[in-house]
């Protein structure tokens, strides 16, 4: 039987069968003819074919749900042969970018941009429209603002490949607005190895410069506290007692006196912020156990990074921005400590395969903020200091089993993931200088603890726990030589509990004024609390805790059919039934009734079809149409205030949000002039019903974000990608074994909100209001850049490890928040960043080593977030990012 050409497509992306799906086995006697544009592979039994060539020929290790695409021929081009529109970053591609985490590497993919700490936007759509999977299975997020996981948590040394699929197919979950990002972890090794590495880096805005820190504890450098941030006894009893802060049986004085610890509240000036450093160790082996082949791979990595941002934060009282409300400078110093570990065990028994993957990520952000500025309206000067410790943790254990019986296969998968986030003792102190010439204290900063008039103080405790159970099965069968059928079922059950308890420290008017001169740990200590009657109120008593659930049952059927030679049709439909609820948790015995809850119960039929026509051996066309959805994220539904340290902005959810529905279409032409080379041009269109948008309001010396469903939006655009290799061996000398690499892509996206005169918007707790109060007709979607471009060009040696690469990235300005009332939108201007990465292999004492030098943001592109009327501009959150230089080395044994 001659294998049809569509089968080489359907059986593409990985020879490591590590995820749900099925690959049809080929008869042992079947020979795949060489393709006109590809080199003929060396026969497997040729003794000259060494292990390295064999591994390279198999292509990147990729695991996707619902279908396993294995290499039909050794020189197969993954992007070309997949049934859908995909981009793949192999281990080599990721290494060329030099990025330390997978989010940074993904920022080089066509149509992708990275916003904030690792949130990936596909074609300008917000992170809610991007689905992230690990080995084809879902991930929970340790970030309370989002349900999606920030991809900067994943170091590149645990990722074998990253696949980005932009056209929807029914084997993926329906929350596929812009695309899916599937990370495949490193698999069973072909040979035993041990790799040890380390690196250091410096930042021109941070290293050796002024920053602000707080002590915390002696073990903070590890990312784990030594108990200093444990909840004190009186407060712990209060949290579990069910009583309110004003109840007679609550010792509020003891609680108040325990809220401010000197090591957590005293901000220290540091004129010499240290350099960054990191280290990793990765090892693996494989051995025979009877008839089975068993492989084990493990990795452990640690990094400690510092980042200081000297930020301009302004707000306006009037729509034309000519009268400021606040004008502040804030110096934020972040110390980010990350520890990652992975353990994978794989078993191969004939055609049957089993994989067990365990991933642990612990990510801590120790933050100190010191701001000074003026409330222009009152004429008061303020000094505001904040200290915080955000500790995030993710554990994921997943098992995938694949059974192969000739042309029939069954894949079973399941797992459990848990994420946690703890933010104890988020401490804020606000000192005020009234500049009143008639007051003896008018020229000094005071904190009289009167809730903002002449000072304020607050301490908050936040906790998040999320559990995710998932399971599924896929069955595939080769019905006829030109027709295969795949069907599957998937179940996910996500449960989240989130709490935030905030305490405002209040002093009576009888407290002597001179006490307000004291620093935070003396101002709020047991002696002061007792002698001057300082008390505390809980500002979050109405809704201190929420629980959220999302349960999804899904089934799909998909067919791949080749009606005639060179034409294939991948068509399917997915059915999803989902129940999503958010409700307050009863914390107090005399609970206050709250209607800040959500109960969404929806089911959808989500069809998808992709037609691929191979016009010639080098040219093919694709056409795709589909329907997908985007559900509101838990944080967007929970009516609870949360401070986002990334944007320096507080957010509050909207329980009235509903699902977004998307209709998608795409046409693409792809030309492959040579092996691993391509030129592609695509046009795409999306119609979105009820898109979820972020709006920003200003007041009380801060900006605050909220969420609402806009009535409609549409998005359309085009993208161009070029990848070219130029052999330089004819030049001789230094270039005899080198080639020039050029990879460029550009994406144009245009989006428009569609707002009618009669359209209404619901924002809790208000009644429906005109949509025009929040959104402007024709305005772009939040987070969407009209232009995104990436360019990589450099030299690489074809015989040994030696690469020198320049990377250029550009994203045009984008809206990050709708303006409040008549105020203009908040705009972010990412601009152009230029990086240089050099990798060199050197043999030292018989040991292979790799050395890497990186220069990031060479031209010092600023982060700019502002509001503008065209004539007047104010900076909402703008700062210098700085240049970063790093040197690292690794040795492989």
N, C-alpha and C positions, 0 to 999 in steps of 0.2 A: 504494500500500500504506500503510495507517495503522499507524504505529509502536505496538506494544503498550506498555502502561504499565510492564511489567517492564523494557523496554529502556531507558527513561529512568532506571531504577535501575541496571542493569548498566553503562550508559554514563555514569557520573556523575563521578568525583572530579577529573578534570583534563583540560583541553584540551591541555596540554603533554604529548604522548605520549612520556614519557621513561623508561618502565620496561617490564619484561616484561609481555606481555599483549596484548590485542586489543580494539579498539572497532569494532563494526560500523558501516560507513559508511551514512549515510542517503541516500536518493534526493534529488537536488537539489530536487525538487518537493514533498517531504514537508513539511507544516506541522505543528508541534506545537501543539495547542490550549492556550490559557491555562488554568491551574489555578484553581479557585475561591478558593483562599486566597492566591494570589500575584498580583502585579501583572503586567499584560501588558507584555512587553518592547517597547521602541521598535524598529521595524524596522531591520535592519542598514544599509539604504541611506538612512536618515533623516539629513540633514546635521546635525541638531541633536545626534545621538549622537556625543559626542566620545570621544577615545581613553581617557580615564580611566573613563568609564562602561562602555565596552566591556570594559576589563580587569576592573573590579569585577563585571560581569555574568558573566564566565566563572567566577568563584569561585576558591578556592585551588588552587594547583598541587600536585597530589598524585600520587605515583608508587608503585604497589603491584605486587607480583609476580603473574603469572598472569592478571590481567584489568585492563584499563584502563577506568576509569570516567570517562567524559567528560560534560560538562554537556549534558544533553538539552534544557534550556531555560535561558534566561539567569538567571532568578530562582530556580533550583533550590536547595533546602536540602540540603546534603551529608549531614548527619546523618540526615535523614528519608529520603532517596532511596537510600542505600546498602543493599545486600542484607544486610549484617551489622550488628551493634551497634558503632557507631563514634562517636568524638569527634574533632573536627578543630580544631586551632589554626591559623588562617590567620596571615599576616603581621601583619594588624591585631590579631588576638587576642593574639599574642605581644607586640606593641608595647604593648598596653594594660597588660599585667602589669608592664612595665618591667624584666623580668629580663634579666640580661646573658648567661645561658646557658640552653640549652633545658631542662635539668633543672629549673631553678626555674620556668619557664613551665609545664612539665608537672605540677608540683605543684598547679596550679589545676584540673586535669581531674577529673571525677567519679571517685571510687574510687581515685585515685592519690595516693601519698605519696612524698616523696623522703627517703632515709636516707643519712646520711654525705655523701660527696663525689659526689653525682650519681647514686646508684643508685636507680632508680625501682621502687617496689613497686605492683603492681596488686591492688586489693582486699585489701591486707594481706599478700599472698603475697610471699615473699622475692624478691630480684632474680634468682635462678636461674629463676624462673617467668615472667620478662619477657624477651621477645625483641626486640632492637633491630636495625633495618635502616636502611640508607642508600640512598635511591632504590630500595627494594625488594630490596637485595642485602646480604649479611651483612657484619659488621664484626669484626675481631679486637680483642682488648683489650690495652692496654699495662699492665694492672693484674694482677700475678701472683696476687693472691688470688682473682681471678674470671676466668671466660671472657667474661662480658658486659662491654661497654664502659661506663665511667662517662660519663653524658651531660652532666656539667658541662664536658666537654672541648669541646662544640660551642657556640660563641657564636651568639646569635640572628641576627646579621647574615648568616650563611651559610645559614640555614634559611628556606625559603619557606613551609613548613607542616609540621605534625606530626600524624599520624593515629594514634590509639589504637584498635585493634580488640580487643574483649573476647570476641567469639564466634568460635570457630575455623572456618575454611574451608580446604578441602584445597589451595588454591594457596599457602598459607603453610607454612613448615617445621613439622615435628611438635613441636618444642620450644616449645610454646605453652601453658604452664600457666595463666597468668593473663591474658595478652594480648600483643599485638605493638605495638611502637612504631616507626612508620616515619617517618623524617625525609626530607623532600624538599628538596634544595638549590635555591638560586635558579637559575632557568632563563634561557633566551634573552630578553633585554629587548625590549620593544616599541619603545623609543626609546633613543637614547644618553643616558647620564647619568654623573655623577661625584659621589660623596658623600664628604665628609671630616668626621670627628667626633673628639671627645675628651671626657674627663671626669675628675673628681677625686672622691674620697670619703673620709670619716673614720669611724672606729669608736670608740665611747665606751669600749671596753675595751682598745683598742690604740693608736690614733693619739695621739701625744704622751705616751704612758704608758710605764711600765717594761716592758721586754722583754729577752730574751737573744738574742744573735746570735754568729756567728763570721765571721771575715773571708772566708775562702775565697779568692776572687780578685777582681781589679778588674773583671772582666767578668761577674760573677755576676748583675748586674741584667738582663742580656740573656737569662738562662736557659741560657747556654752558658758552660762553663768555658774558661779560657785554657790548659789543660794541667796545672794544679796537681793535678788529681785523676787524672791518668794513672797507670796502674800502674807503679811503679818497677821498674828493671831486674832486681834480684835476685828480686823477687816475680814478675815477669813470666816469668822463666826457670823459676821453680819451678812456676808454673801450667802451663807447656807441657812440662815435663821428664818427667812421669810418675813422679817419685820422691815419697816421703813425707817429711814434715818431719823425721823422726828418722834418715833415711838418711845415711850418712857423707859422701856427695857433695853434700849440701845445706848451704849456708852459712846456718844458721838465725840466726846473729847479725846477718848483713847484712839478712836479711828482717825481723827484729825491729826493728832500728834504722830501717828505712824505713817502718814501719807508722804512725807518729804524726808528722804534719806540723803545725808550730805554727799555720799559718793555718787548719787544719781541725779542730784539737783544743782550742784555747784559747777558752773561752766568755767573751764580753764582755758586760758590763752596759750596756744602752742605755736611758737615761731618757727618750728622745724618739723613739719609733718613728715613722717618716714616714707620710704620708698615701698613699692608693692613687691610681693614675692609669692612664689607658688612652687608646688612640687607634686609629682605624681609617680605612681608605680603601677604597671600593668603586666600581667603574666597569664600564660595559658599553656595547656598541654592537651594531648589526646592519646588514648590508649585503647587496646582491644580488651573486651571482657566477654569471653566466649565468642558468639557470633555477632556481638554488638560492638559498635565503635562509640566510645564515650569521650566527650570533650569537656574541658573545664576552662573557663576564662574568668578572670577577676581583675578589677581595677580599683584604685583608691587615689583620690586627688584632693589637694588642699590649696586654697588661694586666700591671700589677705591683701585687700586693695583699699586705697584711700582716694577720696575725691572731694575737693573743695570747690564750692560754687559761690562766687560773689555776685549776688542776684539783685537786680533792680525790680521792685514791686510797686506799681502805681495803680491807682484807681481814680475814677472820675465821678463827679457829682452830676454832670450834665451830658447830654447826648453828643454835643459837639466837642467834648473832651477838653474844653478850654479852662475848666475849673476843676482842680484836683481835689479828691477827697482824702487820699493818703499818698505819701511819697516816702518809700522805705528802701533801705539797703539791707540785705540779709546775707550773712555769710554762713553757709551750710557746709558742714564737714561730715561726710559719710565714711564709715569704716565698714566695708563689706567683707565678711568671712564666709567662705563656702567650703563645705566638705562633701564629697561625693564618693559613693561606692557602688560597684556592680558585681554581681556574681551570677554567672550563667552556666548551666549544665545542659549539654545536649547528648542525645542518644540516637544512633542510627542503627536500625536492624532491617537489613534488606532495603525494601522500598519504604518502610515505615520509619517515621521520625518523630522525636519528642524533644521539646525544648522547654526548659524552666528558667525564667529570667527574674532576677531580684534586683531592684534598683533602690538606692537610698540617696536622698539629697537633703542636705541641711544647709540652709542659707540664712545668714544673720546680717542685719543692717543696724549698726550702732550709729545714731545720728545726733548731732548737736547743732542747733541753729541759734544764731545771735543776730538780731535785727535792730536797727535804729532808724528813726524817721519822724515825720511830722504828720499829725492830723491837720490838714490845711484849714479845714472849716473852723476848728476850735482853737488852733494855734498851739496845741499841746505837742510837746516832743515825747516820744515813747522809746523805751528800750524793752524789747521782747526776747526772752530766751526760752528755748524748748530743748528738752532732752528726751530721747526715745530709744527703745530697743525692740526691733521687729525680728522675731525669730520664726523662720518658716521651715517646715519639714515635710518631706514627701517620701512615702514608702510604697513600693509597687511590686507585687509578686504575681506573675502570670505564667500559665502553663498552656502550651499549644501542642496538640497531638495530630499527626497526619497519617492516615492509613491509605495505602495505595493498593488497589486490586485491578491491575491492568488498566482498562479504560474507565474504571469507576473509582471514585475516591470519596472519603469522608474526612472532614476536618472538624475537630472539637477544640474549643478554646474556653478558657475561663480565668478568672483572677480576682484579686482584691487589691484595692489601693486605699491608702489613708493619707490625708494631708492635715497639717496642723499649723496654726499661726498664733503666736502669743506676743502680745505687746503690753507688758506690765509697766506701770509707772511712766506713762506718757505725761511729762510734766511741763507746764507752761507758767511762766511768771512775766508779768507786765508792769513795768515801772514807768511813771509819768512825771514829766517836768512841765508845770503849768505856765512857766515864764511870766507869772504874775508879779509885777514889781512891788505890789503892796503886801506880798506875803513873805515872811522870813524864809519860807521853804520854796519860794517860786523859782529859784535858780538851781535846784537840786532834784534828782530823781527820787520819787517816793513810790512805795507800794502800800497803800492804805487798805488793800484787800476789800474794796467796795464795788466789786463786780464791774470794773472798767472805768468808772468815773475818774478815780485817781489810783489806778492800779488794780490788778486782778491776779488770781492764781487758780490753777485747776490741775487735777491729776486724773488720768483715765486709765482703765484696764480693759484690754480687748482680748477676746479669745475666739478662735475658730477651730472647729473640728469637722472634717468631712470624710465620709466613708463611701466608697464606690465598689459595688459588686457588679460583675459583668460575666456574661457567658453567651455562647452561641455555637451553632453548628452550620456547616456548609456541605452540600452534596453536589457533586458534578458528574456528568456522564457524557461521553462522546456518542451522540445518537447516530450520527452519520459522518462520513469523512469531511463534510463541509458544515456540520452543525453540532454545536455543543450547548448543553443546558446546565445552568447552575442555579440552585435554590438555597436559601439560607434563612436562619432565624437568629435574632440577637435580642438580648435582654440586658438592660442596665438599670440599676437602682442606686440613686445618689441621695444621700442624707447629709444635710449640713446643719450644724448648730453654731450660731454666732451671737456673741454677747459683747456689749460695750457699756461699762459703768463709769460715768464721769462725775467727779466731785468738784464743786466750786467751793473754795475756801473763803469765808466771809468773816470780816472783823466788825465789831460794833463801832459806832461813831465815837464812843468814849475812849477808844484806844489812842494813846498819845501819838502825836504826829511823828516824833523822832523814831518810833519803832519802825515806821515805814522806810527808814534808811537802811535797815539791816538786809543782809544778803539772804537768799531763800532758805538756807538750812537753819538760820537763826530766827528768821521771821516766822517760820512754821515749825516749831519744835515743842516738845511737851511743856517746857517751862513757859514759853510765850503763850501757848494755847490756854494753859491753865490760869495764868495771871491776868490775861487781858480779854478773856472770854471769846477767843476765836472759835468759830464753829464751822460746820460744813453742811452743804445741801447737795443732794444728788440730782443733777439736772436731767438724768436719763430715767427717772422713775416711771414715766409713762410706758415706755417700750424698751426695756433694757436688754432683752434677749429675744431671738427669733429662731425658729427651726424651718428648714426648707427641704422639700423633697421633689425629686424628679424621677418618675418611673416610666420607662419606655419599653414597649413590646414592638418588635419590628420583624417583618418578613419580606422577602423579595424573591423574584424570579428573573433570570437574565439569560439571554440567548446570544450566542455569537455565530453569525451565519455568513458564509461566503457564497452569494448567489451565482457570481461569475468570477473568473480569475481576476485578481487585482482589485476587487471590490469586496469590502467586508462591512457588515452591519453589527454593531454591538447595541442591543436594545433590551430594556428591562423596566420594571416598575417596582417600587418599594412602598409598602404600607407601614405606617407608623401610628401607633396609638400611645399618647403620652398624657400623663397627669402631672401637673406641676403646681405645688402648693407652697405658700409662705404664710406663716402664722406666728403671732407672738407666743412666747413661752411664759407660763405663769410663774413668776419669780417670787411675788409677794403673796402672803396668805389672803390679803384683802385686795385681790387683783382689780385693777381698773379695766373696765371693758374697753377694748380697742377694736376698731374695724379696719386697722392697717394690715389687712391680710389679702392674699391672692389665691384663687383656685381656678386654674386653667385646665380644661379637659378637651383635647382636640385630637382628631385623627386625620391623616392625610394620605392621599394616593400621590406618589411622587414618581412620575415617569421620566425616563431619560433615554436618549438615543444618540449614537455617534456613527456617522457614515465615513468610511475612509476609502479613498480611491487612489490607487497607485498608478498614476498616469504613465510613468516611465520608471525605470530602475532608480532614477535619481530624484524624481518629483512625485509628490503626493498631495492630495487635498483632503481636508477634514471638515465635517459639518456636525455641529452638536446642538441639541435643544433639550431643555430639562426644566423641571420645577423643583425648587428647594425651599427651605424655611430657615428662620433664625428666631430662636426663642429668647425671651429676656433673661438676662443673667440674674442669679440670685441677689447679688448686691444691688442691682438696679431695681429690684422689687422690694427690698427690705427698707422700711421707713425708719432708718437709724443713721445717725450722723457718723461719718467716718472720714478721717484725715488721710489723704494720699500724699506720702512724702515725696513722690516723684514730681507731682505738679504743684506742690505747696498749696493744695486746695482741699476743702472739705466737700463731701458729697452726701446726698441723702436720696434714698430710693423712692420709687413711685409704685405703689401696689396696683395701680390701674393699668400698667403696661400689658400689651397683648403681643402675640406672635407676629413676626413679619413673614410675608410670603413673597417669593421671588420667582420670576419667569426669566430664563436664561437662554441665550442663543449665541453661537460663535461660528465663524468660518475662518479657515486657516489654509495657507499654502506653504509647503515645506520643500526645500531643495537641499539635497545632500551631495555636494560636489566631490567629496572624498571621505575617507574613513575619519570618524569623529568630527567632521566638519558639517556645518549646516547654515542655512539662511531661511528664516521663516518670517512670514507676515500674517497677522491675524486681525480680525475685527470682531468685537463682542458687544453685546447689548444685554441690559438687565432692567426689568420693570419690578419695582419693589412696592408692595402694599404694607402700610404701617411700619415704615422704618423707625428704629429707635435712635433718637438724637439726644445729644448732651447740650444743655443750656447752662449759662453761668450768670449768677447774680452777685452783686457787690454790696458790701456794707459791713459795719462793725470791724473795720480794719482787716477784712479778709474777703476773698472771693469764695463762692460756694457753688458747687455743681449739682444739677438735677437732671432727670431723664423724662422724656415724653415721646409718644408715638406721633410722628408727623403723618399726615394723611397718605401721601404717595411720594415716590421718587423714581427717577429713571437715571440710568447710567449707561454710557456707551463710550467706545474708544477703540484704539488700535495699538498693537505692539509689534515691534521689529526686533529680531535677534539674529546676530551673526557670530559664528565661531569659525576661526581660520587658523591653520598651522602652516608655517612657511619654513621649509627645510633650508638650513644655512650651511650644510656640509660642503657645498661648492666653494664657499669662501675660504675653506682650509684653515689651518692654524687653530686658534682658540675656538673657532666656530665649526670645526670639523664634525663634532658630535652634537651640535646644538640646533634648536629650532626656535622660531619666533612664535609666540602664542598671542592671539588677539581674540578677545571675547567681548562683545558689545551688545547691549540691549537698551531699548527705549520703549516706554509705554506712555501713551496719551490717553487720559481718561477725563471725560466730562460728565458731571453729575448735576442734577437739578431737583430740588424739592418742588412738588406740585401742590400748591396751597390754594384752595377755592374760598370764595367769600363766605360760604355757609359751613365750612369745615370747622369742627370742634376738636378740642384737645382736653383730656382729663389729667390733671396733676393733683395727687392727693395732698391735702384733704379737701381741695376746692371742688366746686361744681364745674361741669364742662364750660370751657371758655373758648373764644374764637382762636383758631389755630394761628392766625396772624399776630396774636399777642406773643407767640414764642418763635415763629418761623416766618421767613420771608420767601415768597414765591420766586423760584429760580435760583435760590441760594444753593451752593454745593453741599453735599453730605459732609458731616464732620469727619475729619481724618483723611479726606480725599485730596491728594495732590494731582493737579492736571498733568504734570510731567514728572516721570521717574526715569532716570538713566543710570546705567552702570557701564564701566569700561575697565577691562583688565588687559594689560599687554605687558609682555616681558620675554625673557629668555629662559629656556630650560634645556638641560643636558639629557639626551636620550639614552646615554649609557650609565649615568650615575646621578646621584641626587645633587642637583645644583639648579636652583631656580632664583630668578630675580624678577619680581612682579610689581608693577605700579597699578594701583586700584583707585578708580575715580567713581564717586557716587554723587548723584544729584537728585533732589526732590524739591519741587516747587512749593510755594506756600500752601498751607491748608488750614481750614477752620478746625479748632480744637474745642470750641464751645460757643454756643449761641449767646449773643449779648442780651442782657437783662433789659426788658422794656424797649426803649428807643436807643439803647447803647449799641455800638457796632459789635460785630462778632470778634472773638478772640482768635487771632491768627498766629500760626507757627510758621517760621521760615527756616526750613532745614538747610537749604543752600547746598554748596559743593564741598565735599570732603575728599582729600587726596591722601592715600596711604602708600607706603612702600614696604614690601616684605621680601626678605632674602633668606633662602634655606640652602644649607650646604652640608653634604655628608663628608665626614672626615674619619679616616681610620686612625685610631690612637691605641697603641700597645695591642694591636690585633683585635680591638673592639670597635664595632661600627657605631659612630656617633652622628647625631644630627644637631646642627647649630642653626638658630633662627634669630634674625634681627628684624624688628618692626619699628616703623616710624608712622604714627597715626595722626591724622588731622594736621598734615604738614603746614598748611596755610592758615591754621588757627581759625577755622570757621566757628562763629558764635552760635549759641542757642538763642533764638529770638522768638518771644511770645508777646504779642502786642495787640493793641486796638488802634485803629486809624480811621480818620474821616477823609483822608486824602491830603488835607492841609495840616492836621494836627495828629500827632502820634503819642501814645503813652505806652510804656513797657510794663506788661503784666507780670512776666516771669522771664527775664533775659539775663544771660550771663556768658562769660567766656568758658568754653569747654577746655581749651588748652591743647598743647601738643603732647603726645605720649610716645616714649621711646622704651623699647624693651629688648632684652637679650635672654634667650633660653637655650638649653641644651638637653639632649636626651641620649642615652646609651642603650643599645639593644644587645642582649646576651643570648 
